[in-house]
Amino acid sequence: MHVYTYSEARQKFAKVLEQAEHTGKVLIRRKDGRTFALIPEKIVSSPLDVPSIKTNITTQEIVDTVREGRER
């Protein structure tokens, strides 16, 4: 974890953000000694967000397959 002074963080803000993304946390220390943590937010995605696949199946074939599975 890297610690930047307030002035250094202001001057190198893009670098500070990259460092936080890479390490997970960056500290910024003010002149009065107070320290603040910069932590990147986690990207939240839906569990239903799955990649698609290419196939030569029609919508009707999918519906028929689902219905057949439900009848069992």
mmCIF file of the N, C-alpha and C atoms, coordinates in Angstrom:
data_MODEL
# 
_entry.id   MODEL 
# 
loop_
_atom_site.group_PDB 
_atom_site.id 
_atom_site.type_symbol 
_atom_site.label_atom_id 
_atom_site.label_alt_id 
_atom_site.label_comp_id 
_atom_site.label_asym_id 
_atom_site.label_entity_id 
_atom_site.label_seq_id 
_atom_site.pdbx_PDB_ins_code 
_atom_site.Cartn_x 
_atom_site.Cartn_y 
_atom_site.Cartn_z 
_atom_site.occupancy 
_atom_site.B_iso_or_equiv 
_atom_site.pdbx_formal_charge 
_atom_site.auth_seq_id 
_atom_site.auth_comp_id 
_atom_site.auth_asym_id 
_atom_site.auth_atom_id 
_atom_site.pdbx_PDB_model_num 
ATOM 1   N N  . MET A 1 1  ? 0.848   -1.170  0.000   1.00 0.00 ? 1  MET A N  1 
ATOM 2   C CA . MET A 1 1  ? 0.000   0.000   0.000   1.00 0.00 ? 1  MET A CA 1 
ATOM 3   C C  . MET A 1 1  ? 0.893   1.232   0.000   1.00 0.00 ? 1  MET A C  1 
ATOM 4   N N  . HIS A 1 2  ? 0.549   2.172   -0.842  1.00 0.00 ? 2  HIS A N  1 
ATOM 5   C CA . HIS A 1 2  ? 1.357   3.380   -0.993  1.00 0.00 ? 2  HIS A CA 1 
ATOM 6   C C  . HIS A 1 2  ? 0.700   4.541   -0.250  1.00 0.00 ? 2  HIS A C  1 
ATOM 7   N N  . VAL A 1 3  ? 1.528   5.418   0.311   1.00 0.00 ? 3  VAL A N  1 
ATOM 8   C CA . VAL A 1 3  ? 1.042   6.604   1.016   1.00 0.00 ? 3  VAL A CA 1 
ATOM 9   C C  . VAL A 1 3  ? 1.533   7.838   0.262   1.00 0.00 ? 3  VAL A C  1 
ATOM 10  N N  . TYR A 1 4  ? 0.590   8.703   -0.112  1.00 0.00 ? 4  TYR A N  1 
ATOM 11  C CA . TYR A 1 4  ? 0.917   9.954   -0.798  1.00 0.00 ? 4  TYR A CA 1 
ATOM 12  C C  . TYR A 1 4  ? 0.598   11.118  0.122   1.00 0.00 ? 4  TYR A C  1 
ATOM 13  N N  . THR A 1 5  ? 1.342   12.198  -0.039  1.00 0.00 ? 5  THR A N  1 
ATOM 14  C CA . THR A 1 5  ? 0.955   13.433  0.636   1.00 0.00 ? 5  THR A CA 1 
ATOM 15  C C  . THR A 1 5  ? -0.199  14.031  -0.159  1.00 0.00 ? 5  THR A C  1 
ATOM 16  N N  . TYR A 1 6  ? -0.931  14.951  0.459   1.00 0.00 ? 6  TYR A N  1 
ATOM 17  C CA . TYR A 1 6  ? -2.061  15.586  -0.213  1.00 0.00 ? 6  TYR A CA 1 
ATOM 18  C C  . TYR A 1 6  ? -1.600  16.280  -1.491  1.00 0.00 ? 6  TYR A C  1 
ATOM 19  N N  . SER A 1 7  ? -0.515  17.024  -1.427  1.00 0.00 ? 7  SER A N  1 
ATOM 20  C CA . SER A 1 7  ? -0.003  17.754  -2.593  1.00 0.00 ? 7  SER A CA 1 
ATOM 21  C C  . SER A 1 7  ? 0.425   16.802  -3.695  1.00 0.00 ? 7  SER A C  1 
ATOM 22  N N  . GLU A 1 8  ? 1.118   15.730  -3.304  1.00 0.00 ? 8  GLU A N  1 
ATOM 23  C CA . GLU A 1 8  ? 1.577   14.744  -4.277  1.00 0.00 ? 8  GLU A CA 1 
ATOM 24  C C  . GLU A 1 8  ? 0.384   14.055  -4.947  1.00 0.00 ? 8  GLU A C  1 
ATOM 25  N N  . ALA A 1 9  ? -0.636  13.740  -4.176  1.00 0.00 ? 9  ALA A N  1 
ATOM 26  C CA . ALA A 1 9  ? -1.822  13.094  -4.717  1.00 0.00 ? 9  ALA A CA 1 
ATOM 27  C C  . ALA A 1 9  ? -2.542  14.016  -5.700  1.00 0.00 ? 9  ALA A C  1 
ATOM 28  N N  . ARG A 1 10 ? -2.600  15.308  -5.389  1.00 0.00 ? 10 ARG A N  1 
ATOM 29  C CA . ARG A 1 10 ? -3.221  16.276  -6.292  1.00 0.00 ? 10 ARG A CA 1 
ATOM 30  C C  . ARG A 1 10 ? -2.465  16.364  -7.614  1.00 0.00 ? 10 ARG A C  1 
ATOM 31  N N  . GLN A 1 11 ? -1.152  16.384  -7.541  1.00 0.00 ? 11 GLN A N  1 
ATOM 32  C CA . GLN A 1 11 ? -0.336  16.526  -8.742  1.00 0.00 ? 11 GLN A CA 1 
ATOM 33  C C  . GLN A 1 11 ? -0.334  15.265  -9.605  1.00 0.00 ? 11 GLN A C  1 
ATOM 34  N N  . LYS A 1 12 ? -0.428  14.115  -8.977  1.00 0.00 ? 12 LYS A N  1 
ATOM 35  C CA . LYS A 1 12 ? -0.335  12.831  -9.692  1.00 0.00 ? 12 LYS A CA 1 
ATOM 36  C C  . LYS A 1 12 ? -1.629  12.034  -9.549  1.00 0.00 ? 12 LYS A C  1 
ATOM 37  N N  . PHE A 1 13 ? -2.765  12.700  -9.679  1.00 0.00 ? 13 PHE A N  1 
ATOM 38  C CA . PHE A 1 13 ? -4.042  12.066  -9.380  1.00 0.00 ? 13 PHE A CA 1 
ATOM 39  C C  . PHE A 1 13 ? -4.300  10.816  -10.222 1.00 0.00 ? 13 PHE A C  1 
ATOM 40  N N  . ALA A 1 14 ? -3.999  10.869  -11.524 1.00 0.00 ? 14 ALA A N  1 
ATOM 41  C CA . ALA A 1 14 ? -4.215  9.702   -12.393 1.00 0.00 ? 14 ALA A CA 1 
ATOM 42  C C  . ALA A 1 14 ? -3.375  8.524   -11.912 1.00 0.00 ? 14 ALA A C  1 
ATOM 43  N N  . LYS A 1 15 ? -2.135  8.793   -11.520 1.00 0.00 ? 15 LYS A N  1 
ATOM 44  C CA . LYS A 1 15 ? -1.251  7.738   -11.018 1.00 0.00 ? 15 LYS A CA 1 
ATOM 45  C C  . LYS A 1 15 ? -1.777  7.169   -9.701  1.00 0.00 ? 15 LYS A C  1 
ATOM 46  N N  . VAL A 1 16 ? -2.304  8.034   -8.851  1.00 0.00 ? 16 VAL A N  1 
ATOM 47  C CA . VAL A 1 16 ? -2.861  7.598   -7.563  1.00 0.00 ? 16 VAL A CA 1 
ATOM 48  C C  . VAL A 1 16 ? -4.057  6.672   -7.802  1.00 0.00 ? 16 VAL A C  1 
ATOM 49  N N  . LEU A 1 17 ? -4.923  7.028   -8.741  1.00 0.00 ? 17 LEU A N  1 
ATOM 50  C CA . LEU A 1 17 ? -6.077  6.184   -9.056  1.00 0.00 ? 17 LEU A CA 1 
ATOM 51  C C  . LEU A 1 17 ? -5.635  4.827   -9.605  1.00 0.00 ? 17 LEU A C  1 
ATOM 52  N N  . GLU A 1 18 ? -4.644  4.825   -10.483 1.00 0.00 ? 18 GLU A N  1 
ATOM 53  C CA . GLU A 1 18 ? -4.130  3.570   -11.035 1.00 0.00 ? 18 GLU A CA 1 
ATOM 54  C C  . GLU A 1 18 ? -3.532  2.702   -9.929  1.00 0.00 ? 18 GLU A C  1 
ATOM 55  N N  . GLN A 1 19 ? -2.796  3.331   -9.019  1.00 0.00 ? 19 GLN A N  1 
ATOM 56  C CA . GLN A 1 19 ? -2.186  2.612   -7.905  1.00 0.00 ? 19 GLN A CA 1 
ATOM 57  C C  . GLN A 1 19 ? -3.269  1.993   -7.015  1.00 0.00 ? 19 GLN A C  1 
ATOM 58  N N  . ALA A 1 20 ? -4.319  2.736   -6.749  1.00 0.00 ? 20 ALA A N  1 
ATOM 59  C CA . ALA A 1 20 ? -5.418  2.226   -5.927  1.00 0.00 ? 20 ALA A CA 1 
ATOM 60  C C  . ALA A 1 20 ? -6.092  1.047   -6.614  1.00 0.00 ? 20 ALA A C  1 
ATOM 61  N N  . GLU A 1 21 ? -6.271  1.141   -7.919  1.00 0.00 ? 21 GLU A N  1 
ATOM 62  C CA . GLU A 1 21 ? -6.888  0.038   -8.656  1.00 0.00 ? 21 GLU A CA 1 
ATOM 63  C C  . GLU A 1 21 ? -5.996  -1.199  -8.634  1.00 0.00 ? 21 GLU A C  1 
ATOM 64  N N  . HIS A 1 22 ? -4.704  -0.992  -8.740  1.00 0.00 ? 22 HIS A N  1 
ATOM 65  C CA . HIS A 1 22 ? -3.754  -2.109  -8.781  1.00 0.00 ? 22 HIS A CA 1 
ATOM 66  C C  . HIS A 1 22 ? -3.582  -2.782  -7.419  1.00 0.00 ? 22 HIS A C  1 
ATOM 67  N N  . THR A 1 23 ? -3.458  -1.982  -6.367  1.00 0.00 ? 23 THR A N  1 
ATOM 68  C CA . THR A 1 23 ? -3.171  -2.546  -5.035  1.00 0.00 ? 23 THR A CA 1 
ATOM 69  C C  . THR A 1 23 ? -4.413  -2.697  -4.166  1.00 0.00 ? 23 THR A C  1 
ATOM 70  N N  . GLY A 1 24 ? -5.490  -1.997  -4.513  1.00 0.00 ? 24 GLY A N  1 
ATOM 71  C CA . GLY A 1 24 ? -6.711  -2.097  -3.735  1.00 0.00 ? 24 GLY A CA 1 
ATOM 72  C C  . GLY A 1 24 ? -6.904  -0.986  -2.722  1.00 0.00 ? 24 GLY A C  1 
ATOM 73  N N  . LYS A 1 25 ? -5.836  -0.237  -2.425  1.00 0.00 ? 25 LYS A N  1 
ATOM 74  C CA . LYS A 1 25 ? -5.972  0.833   -1.436  1.00 0.00 ? 25 LYS A CA 1 
ATOM 75  C C  . LYS A 1 25 ? -4.758  1.761   -1.506  1.00 0.00 ? 25 LYS A C  1 
ATOM 76  N N  . VAL A 1 26 ? -5.015  3.053   -1.406  1.00 0.00 ? 26 VAL A N  1 
ATOM 77  C CA . VAL A 1 26 ? -3.961  4.065   -1.341  1.00 0.00 ? 26 VAL A CA 1 
ATOM 78  C C  . VAL A 1 26 ? -4.308  5.007   -0.200  1.00 0.00 ? 26 VAL A C  1 
ATOM 79  N N  . LEU A 1 27 ? -3.302  5.413   0.549   1.00 0.00 ? 27 LEU A N  1 
ATOM 80  C CA . LEU A 1 27 ? -3.517  6.365   1.640   1.00 0.00 ? 27 LEU A CA 1 
ATOM 81  C C  . LEU A 1 27 ? -3.035  7.746   1.224   1.00 0.00 ? 27 LEU A C  1 
ATOM 82  N N  . ILE A 1 28 ? -3.779  8.767   1.646   1.00 0.00 ? 28 ILE A N  1 
ATOM 83  C CA . ILE A 1 28 ? -3.400  10.155  1.395   1.00 0.00 ? 28 ILE A CA 1 
ATOM 84  C C  . ILE A 1 28 ? -3.316  10.841  2.748   1.00 0.00 ? 28 ILE A C  1 
ATOM 85  N N  . ARG A 1 29 ? -2.138  11.387  3.038   1.00 0.00 ? 29 ARG A N  1 
ATOM 86  C CA . ARG A 1 29 ? -1.885  12.013  4.338   1.00 0.00 ? 29 ARG A CA 1 
ATOM 87  C C  . ARG A 1 29 ? -1.825  13.528  4.189   1.00 0.00 ? 29 ARG A C  1 
ATOM 88  N N  . ARG A 1 30 ? -2.594  14.205  5.032   1.00 0.00 ? 30 ARG A N  1 
ATOM 89  C CA . ARG A 1 30 ? -2.601  15.668  5.033   1.00 0.00 ? 30 ARG A CA 1 
ATOM 90  C C  . ARG A 1 30 ? -1.509  16.203  5.959   1.00 0.00 ? 30 ARG A C  1 
ATOM 91  N N  . LYS A 1 31 ? -1.266  17.512  5.858   1.00 0.00 ? 31 LYS A N  1 
ATOM 92  C CA . LYS A 1 31 ? -0.234  18.146  6.691   1.00 0.00 ? 31 LYS A CA 1 
ATOM 93  C C  . LYS A 1 31 ? -0.516  17.995  8.179   1.00 0.00 ? 31 LYS A C  1 
ATOM 94  N N  . ASP A 1 32 ? -1.815  18.009  8.546   1.00 0.00 ? 32 ASP A N  1 
ATOM 95  C CA . ASP A 1 32 ? -2.164  17.910  9.965   1.00 0.00 ? 32 ASP A CA 1 
ATOM 96  C C  . ASP A 1 32 ? -2.082  16.471  10.491  1.00 0.00 ? 32 ASP A C  1 
ATOM 97  N N  . GLY A 1 33 ? -1.687  15.520  9.613   1.00 0.00 ? 33 GLY A N  1 
ATOM 98  C CA . GLY A 1 33 ? -1.504  14.144  10.045  1.00 0.00 ? 33 GLY A CA 1 
ATOM 99  C C  . GLY A 1 33 ? -2.680  13.218  9.790   1.00 0.00 ? 33 GLY A C  1 
ATOM 100 N N  . ARG A 1 34 ? -3.836  13.795  9.456   1.00 0.00 ? 34 ARG A N  1 
ATOM 101 C CA . ARG A 1 34 ? -4.993  12.942  9.163   1.00 0.00 ? 34 ARG A CA 1 
ATOM 102 C C  . ARG A 1 34 ? -4.731  12.152  7.883   1.00 0.00 ? 34 ARG A C  1 
ATOM 103 N N  . THR A 1 35 ? -5.193  10.923  7.871   1.00 0.00 ? 35 THR A N  1 
ATOM 104 C CA . THR A 1 35 ? -4.981  10.037  6.733   1.00 0.00 ? 35 THR A CA 1 
ATOM 105 C C  . THR A 1 35 ? -6.324  9.580   6.183   1.00 0.00 ? 35 THR A C  1 
ATOM 106 N N  . PHE A 1 36 ? -6.435  9.553   4.868   1.00 0.00 ? 36 PHE A N  1 
ATOM 107 C CA . PHE A 1 36 ? -7.640  9.125   4.180   1.00 0.00 ? 36 PHE A CA 1 
ATOM 108 C C  . PHE A 1 36 ? -7.293  7.978   3.248   1.00 0.00 ? 36 PHE A C  1 
ATOM 109 N N  . ALA A 1 37 ? -8.203  7.024   3.146   1.00 0.00 ? 37 ALA A N  1 
ATOM 110 C CA . ALA A 1 37 ? -7.984  5.875   2.273   1.00 0.00 ? 37 ALA A CA 1 
ATOM 111 C C  . ALA A 1 37 ? -8.773  6.052   0.981   1.00 0.00 ? 37 ALA A C  1 
ATOM 112 N N  . LEU A 1 38 ? -8.130  5.755   -0.125  1.00 0.00 ? 38 LEU A N  1 
ATOM 113 C CA . LEU A 1 38 ? -8.774  5.759   -1.428  1.00 0.00 ? 38 LEU A CA 1 
ATOM 114 C C  . LEU A 1 38 ? -8.870  4.300   -1.867  1.00 0.00 ? 38 LEU A C  1 
ATOM 115 N N  . ILE A 1 39 ? -10.112 3.799   -1.950  1.00 0.00 ? 39 ILE A N  1 
ATOM 116 C CA . ILE A 1 39 ? -10.364 2.389   -2.254  1.00 0.00 ? 39 ILE A CA 1 
ATOM 117 C C  . ILE A 1 39 ? -11.286 2.326   -3.470  1.00 0.00 ? 39 ILE A C  1 
ATOM 118 N N  . PRO A 1 40 ? -10.896 1.574   -4.496  1.00 0.00 ? 40 PRO A N  1 
ATOM 119 C CA . PRO A 1 40 ? -11.777 1.477   -5.677  1.00 0.00 ? 40 PRO A CA 1 
ATOM 120 C C  . PRO A 1 40 ? -13.036 0.689   -5.361  1.00 0.00 ? 40 PRO A C  1 
ATOM 121 N N  . GLU A 1 41 ? -14.146 1.097   -5.967  1.00 0.00 ? 41 GLU A N  1 
ATOM 122 C CA . GLU A 1 41 ? -15.405 0.371   -5.801  1.00 0.00 ? 41 GLU A CA 1 
ATOM 123 C C  . GLU A 1 41 ? -15.360 -0.897  -6.631  1.00 0.00 ? 41 GLU A C  1 
ATOM 124 N N  . LYS A 1 42 ? -16.024 -1.920  -6.131  1.00 0.00 ? 42 LYS A N  1 
ATOM 125 C CA . LYS A 1 42 ? -16.107 -3.171  -6.869  1.00 0.00 ? 42 LYS A CA 1 
ATOM 126 C C  . LYS A 1 42 ? -17.203 -3.042  -7.923  1.00 0.00 ? 42 LYS A C  1 
ATOM 127 N N  . ILE A 1 43 ? -16.947 -3.629  -9.063  1.00 0.00 ? 43 ILE A N  1 
ATOM 128 C CA . ILE A 1 43 ? -17.928 -3.624  -10.133 1.00 0.00 ? 43 ILE A CA 1 
ATOM 129 C C  . ILE A 1 43 ? -18.952 -4.707  -9.827  1.00 0.00 ? 43 ILE A C  1 
ATOM 130 N N  . VAL A 1 44 ? -20.191 -4.280  -9.712  1.00 0.00 ? 44 VAL A N  1 
ATOM 131 C CA . VAL A 1 44 ? -21.264 -5.209  -9.388  1.00 0.00 ? 44 VAL A CA 1 
ATOM 132 C C  . VAL A 1 44 ? -21.952 -5.622  -10.678 1.00 0.00 ? 44 VAL A C  1 
ATOM 133 N N  . SER A 1 45 ? -22.037 -6.917  -10.885 1.00 0.00 ? 45 SER A N  1 
ATOM 134 C CA . SER A 1 45 ? -22.741 -7.398  -12.063 1.00 0.00 ? 45 SER A CA 1 
ATOM 135 C C  . SER A 1 45 ? -23.780 -8.424  -11.643 1.00 0.00 ? 45 SER A C  1 
ATOM 136 N N  . SER A 1 46 ? -24.765 -8.565  -12.467 1.00 0.00 ? 46 SER A N  1 
ATOM 137 C CA . SER A 1 46 ? -25.850 -9.493  -12.192 1.00 0.00 ? 46 SER A CA 1 
ATOM 138 C C  . SER A 1 46 ? -25.386 -10.927 -12.414 1.00 0.00 ? 46 SER A C  1 
ATOM 139 N N  . PRO A 1 47 ? -25.818 -11.862 -11.559 1.00 0.00 ? 47 PRO A N  1 
ATOM 140 C CA . PRO A 1 47 ? -25.476 -13.256 -11.809 1.00 0.00 ? 47 PRO A CA 1 
ATOM 141 C C  . PRO A 1 47 ? -26.148 -13.781 -13.076 1.00 0.00 ? 47 PRO A C  1 
ATOM 142 N N  . LEU A 1 48 ? -27.130 -13.046 -13.571 1.00 0.00 ? 48 LEU A N  1 
ATOM 143 C CA . LEU A 1 48 ? -27.796 -13.439 -14.811 1.00 0.00 ? 48 LEU A CA 1 
ATOM 144 C C  . LEU A 1 48 ? -27.098 -12.872 -16.048 1.00 0.00 ? 48 LEU A C  1 
ATOM 145 N N  . ASP A 1 49 ? -26.093 -12.053 -15.831 1.00 0.00 ? 49 ASP A N  1 
ATOM 146 C CA . ASP A 1 49 ? -25.348 -11.450 -16.927 1.00 0.00 ? 49 ASP A CA 1 
ATOM 147 C C  . ASP A 1 49 ? -24.287 -12.445 -17.405 1.00 0.00 ? 49 ASP A C  1 
ATOM 148 N N  . VAL A 1 50 ? -24.680 -13.303 -18.332 1.00 0.00 ? 50 VAL A N  1 
ATOM 149 C CA . VAL A 1 50 ? -23.782 -14.341 -18.848 1.00 0.00 ? 50 VAL A CA 1 
ATOM 150 C C  . VAL A 1 50 ? -23.512 -14.076 -20.320 1.00 0.00 ? 50 VAL A C  1 
ATOM 151 N N  . PRO A 1 51 ? -22.346 -14.476 -20.795 1.00 0.00 ? 51 PRO A N  1 
ATOM 152 C CA . PRO A 1 51 ? -22.048 -14.249 -22.202 1.00 0.00 ? 51 PRO A CA 1 
ATOM 153 C C  . PRO A 1 51 ? -22.932 -15.098 -23.110 1.00 0.00 ? 51 PRO A C  1 
ATOM 154 N N  . SER A 1 52 ? -23.231 -14.562 -24.261 1.00 0.00 ? 52 SER A N  1 
ATOM 155 C CA . SER A 1 52 ? -24.076 -15.299 -25.205 1.00 0.00 ? 52 SER A CA 1 
ATOM 156 C C  . SER A 1 52 ? -23.231 -16.257 -26.034 1.00 0.00 ? 52 SER A C  1 
ATOM 157 N N  . ILE A 1 53 ? -23.908 -17.199 -26.668 1.00 0.00 ? 53 ILE A N  1 
ATOM 158 C CA . ILE A 1 53 ? -23.226 -18.140 -27.551 1.00 0.00 ? 53 ILE A CA 1 
ATOM 159 C C  . ILE A 1 53 ? -23.910 -18.114 -28.908 1.00 0.00 ? 53 ILE A C  1 
ATOM 160 N N  . LYS A 1 54 ? -23.151 -18.404 -29.936 1.00 0.00 ? 54 LYS A N  1 
ATOM 161 C CA . LYS A 1 54 ? -23.697 -18.462 -31.293 1.00 0.00 ? 54 LYS A CA 1 
ATOM 162 C C  . LYS A 1 54 ? -24.155 -19.892 -31.558 1.00 0.00 ? 54 LYS A C  1 
ATOM 163 N N  . THR A 1 55 ? -25.389 -20.057 -32.014 1.00 0.00 ? 55 THR A N  1 
ATOM 164 C CA . THR A 1 55 ? -25.927 -21.373 -32.313 1.00 0.00 ? 55 THR A CA 1 
ATOM 165 C C  . THR A 1 55 ? -26.959 -21.271 -33.423 1.00 0.00 ? 55 THR A C  1 
ATOM 166 N N  . ASN A 1 56 ? -27.196 -22.372 -34.079 1.00 0.00 ? 56 ASN A N  1 
ATOM 167 C CA . ASN A 1 56 ? -28.177 -22.406 -35.166 1.00 0.00 ? 56 ASN A CA 1 
ATOM 168 C C  . ASN A 1 56 ? -29.469 -23.056 -34.688 1.00 0.00 ? 56 ASN A C  1 
ATOM 169 N N  . ILE A 1 57 ? -30.009 -22.571 -33.597 1.00 0.00 ? 57 ILE A N  1 
ATOM 170 C CA . ILE A 1 57 ? -31.250 -23.108 -33.041 1.00 0.00 ? 57 ILE A CA 1 
ATOM 171 C C  . ILE A 1 57 ? -32.291 -21.992 -33.061 1.00 0.00 ? 57 ILE A C  1 
ATOM 172 N N  . THR A 1 58 ? -33.498 -22.346 -33.372 1.00 0.00 ? 58 THR A N  1 
ATOM 173 C CA . THR A 1 58 ? -34.553 -21.338 -33.454 1.00 0.00 ? 58 THR A CA 1 
ATOM 174 C C  . THR A 1 58 ? -35.185 -21.111 -32.084 1.00 0.00 ? 58 THR A C  1 
ATOM 175 N N  . THR A 1 59 ? -35.901 -20.025 -31.982 1.00 0.00 ? 59 THR A N  1 
ATOM 176 C CA . THR A 1 59 ? -36.613 -19.712 -30.745 1.00 0.00 ? 59 THR A CA 1 
ATOM 177 C C  . THR A 1 59 ? -37.639 -20.796 -30.432 1.00 0.00 ? 59 THR A C  1 
ATOM 178 N N  . GLN A 1 60 ? -38.311 -21.273 -31.465 1.00 0.00 ? 60 GLN A N  1 
ATOM 179 C CA . GLN A 1 60 ? -39.327 -22.308 -31.265 1.00 0.00 ? 60 GLN A CA 1 
ATOM 180 C C  . GLN A 1 60 ? -38.697 -23.592 -30.727 1.00 0.00 ? 60 GLN A C  1 
ATOM 181 N N  . GLU A 1 61 ? -37.512 -23.940 -31.198 1.00 0.00 ? 61 GLU A N  1 
ATOM 182 C CA . GLU A 1 61 ? -36.822 -25.138 -30.699 1.00 0.00 ? 61 GLU A CA 1 
ATOM 183 C C  . GLU A 1 61 ? -36.464 -24.981 -29.220 1.00 0.00 ? 61 GLU A C  1 
ATOM 184 N N  . ILE A 1 62 ? -36.072 -23.785 -28.831 1.00 0.00 ? 62 ILE A N  1 
ATOM 185 C CA . ILE A 1 62 ? -35.760 -23.526 -27.420 1.00 0.00 ? 62 ILE A CA 1 
ATOM 186 C C  . ILE A 1 62 ? -37.018 -23.672 -26.576 1.00 0.00 ? 62 ILE A C  1 
ATOM 187 N N  . VAL A 1 63 ? -38.118 -23.075 -27.032 1.00 0.00 ? 63 VAL A N  1 
ATOM 188 C CA . VAL A 1 63 ? -39.383 -23.152 -26.307 1.00 0.00 ? 63 VAL A CA 1 
ATOM 189 C C  . VAL A 1 63 ? -39.835 -24.601 -26.182 1.00 0.00 ? 63 VAL A C  1 
ATOM 190 N N  . ASP A 1 64 ? -39.740 -25.363 -27.258 1.00 0.00 ? 64 ASP A N  1 
ATOM 191 C CA . ASP A 1 64 ? -40.127 -26.772 -27.233 1.00 0.00 ? 64 ASP A CA 1 
ATOM 192 C C  . ASP A 1 64 ? -39.273 -27.570 -26.239 1.00 0.00 ? 64 ASP A C  1 
ATOM 193 N N  . THR A 1 65 ? -37.989 -27.288 -26.211 1.00 0.00 ? 65 THR A N  1 
ATOM 194 C CA . THR A 1 65 ? -37.078 -27.993 -25.296 1.00 0.00 ? 65 THR A CA 1 
ATOM 195 C C  . THR A 1 65 ? -37.415 -27.670 -23.850 1.00 0.00 ? 65 THR A C  1 
ATOM 196 N N  . VAL A 1 66 ? -37.705 -26.412 -23.559 1.00 0.00 ? 66 VAL A N  1 
ATOM 197 C CA . VAL A 1 66 ? -38.057 -26.014 -22.191 1.00 0.00 ? 66 VAL A CA 1 
ATOM 198 C C  . VAL A 1 66 ? -39.373 -26.684 -21.781 1.00 0.00 ? 66 VAL A C  1 
ATOM 199 N N  . ARG A 1 67 ? -40.350 -26.664 -22.654 1.00 0.00 ? 67 ARG A N  1 
ATOM 200 C CA . ARG A 1 67 ? -41.639 -27.298 -22.342 1.00 0.00 ? 67 ARG A CA 1 
ATOM 201 C C  . ARG A 1 67 ? -41.465 -28.798 -22.093 1.00 0.00 ? 67 ARG A C  1 
ATOM 202 N N  . GLU A 1 68 ? -40.647 -29.444 -22.914 1.00 0.00 ? 68 GLU A N  1 
ATOM 203 C CA . GLU A 1 68 ? -40.397 -30.875 -22.747 1.00 0.00 ? 68 GLU A CA 1 
ATOM 204 C C  . GLU A 1 68 ? -39.742 -31.150 -21.397 1.00 0.00 ? 68 GLU A C  1 
ATOM 205 N N  . GLY A 1 69 ? -38.829 -30.297 -21.010 1.00 0.00 ? 69 GLY A N  1 
ATOM 206 C CA . GLY A 1 69 ? -38.168 -30.457 -19.720 1.00 0.00 ? 69 GLY A CA 1 
ATOM 207 C C  . GLY A 1 69 ? -39.116 -30.265 -18.549 1.00 0.00 ? 69 GLY A C  1 
ATOM 208 N N  . ARG A 1 70 ? -40.072 -29.370 -18.687 1.00 0.00 ? 70 ARG A N  1 
ATOM 209 C CA . ARG A 1 70 ? -41.041 -29.116 -17.623 1.00 0.00 ? 70 ARG A CA 1 
ATOM 210 C C  . ARG A 1 70 ? -42.061 -30.248 -17.490 1.00 0.00 ? 70 ARG A C  1 
ATOM 211 N N  . GLU A 1 71 ? -42.308 -30.953 -18.574 1.00 0.00 ? 71 GLU A N  1 
ATOM 212 C CA . GLU A 1 71 ? -43.284 -32.045 -18.550 1.00 0.00 ? 71 GLU A CA 1 
ATOM 213 C C  . GLU A 1 71 ? -42.747 -33.290 -17.869 1.00 0.00 ? 71 GLU A C  1 
ATOM 214 N N  . ARG A 1 72 ? -41.476 -33.401 -17.707 1.00 0.00 ? 72 ARG A N  1 
ATOM 215 C CA . ARG A 1 72 ? -40.853 -34.589 -17.110 1.00 0.00 ? 72 ARG A CA 1 
ATOM 216 C C  . ARG A 1 72 ? -41.069 -34.641 -15.619 1.00 0.00 ? 72 ARG A C  1 
# 
